[in-house]
Amino acid sequence: MDGSPFHFVGSLKANQAPELLDVPLTDYETIVEYPGLKAYRTTRQVLGQERTVVVTYHEALY
């Protein structure tokens, strides 16, 4: 992926980054373009590489 000219989006299972489930909603940012959606952005080691991780939360989908 790193040498590719393409961008990729993947997903993690909850057991791959369980500490992210403990981040309080007060640390999330509201996404204005999508009413009700909140997101928390951070970085983590994923499969041995530093990656951007975005956790989303929406009350209706919770």
C-alpha positions as CSV (number, residue, x, y, z in Angstrom):
1,M,0.0,0.0,0.0
2,D,2.7,2.5,0.9
3,G,4.3,2.4,-2.5
4,S,1.0,2.6,-4.4
5,P,-0.4,5.8,-5.9
6,F,-3.8,4.7,-4.4
7,H,-5.4,5.5,-1.1
8,F,-7.0,2.7,0.9
9,V,-9.7,2.4,3.5
10,G,-9.9,-0.6,5.7
11,S,-11.5,-1.5,9.0
12,L,-10.4,-2.9,12.3
13,K,-12.3,-5.3,14.6
14,A,-13.0,-4.1,18.1
15,N,-10.5,-6.6,19.5
16,Q,-7.7,-5.2,17.3
17,A,-7.8,-1.8,19.1
18,P,-9.9,-2.3,22.3
19,E,-8.5,0.9,23.9
20,L,-10.3,3.0,21.3
21,L,-13.6,1.8,22.7
22,D,-12.8,3.6,26.0
23,V,-12.3,7.0,24.4
24,P,-15.1,9.2,25.8
25,L,-17.5,10.8,23.4
26,T,-16.4,14.2,24.6
27,D,-13.2,13.6,22.7
28,Y,-15.0,13.1,19.5
29,E,-15.7,15.9,17.0
30,T,-19.1,16.6,15.4
31,I,-19.1,16.1,11.7
32,V,-21.3,19.0,10.5
33,E,-22.0,17.6,7.1
34,Y,-23.6,14.5,8.6
35,P,-26.1,15.3,11.4
36,G,-25.6,13.1,14.4
37,L,-22.2,11.8,13.3
38,K,-19.2,12.1,15.6
39,A,-15.6,11.0,14.8
40,Y,-12.4,10.5,16.7
41,R,-9.1,10.6,14.7
42,T,-5.8,9.2,16.0
43,T,-2.9,7.1,14.8
44,R,-2.1,3.5,15.7
45,Q,0.3,0.7,14.7
46,V,-1.8,-1.5,12.4
47,L,-0.1,-4.6,11.0
48,G,3.3,-3.1,11.8
49,Q,2.7,0.3,10.2
50,E,1.7,3.6,11.6
51,R,-1.8,4.4,10.2
52,T,-4.5,7.0,10.7
53,V,-7.5,5.5,12.5
54,V,-10.9,7.1,12.6
55,V,-13.6,5.9,15.0
56,T,-17.1,7.0,14.2
57,Y,-20.2,7.1,16.4
58,H,-23.9,7.8,15.5
59,E,-26.5,7.5,18.2
60,A,-29.1,6.0,15.8
61,L,-26.7,3.3,14.7
62,Y,-25.3,2.5,18.2
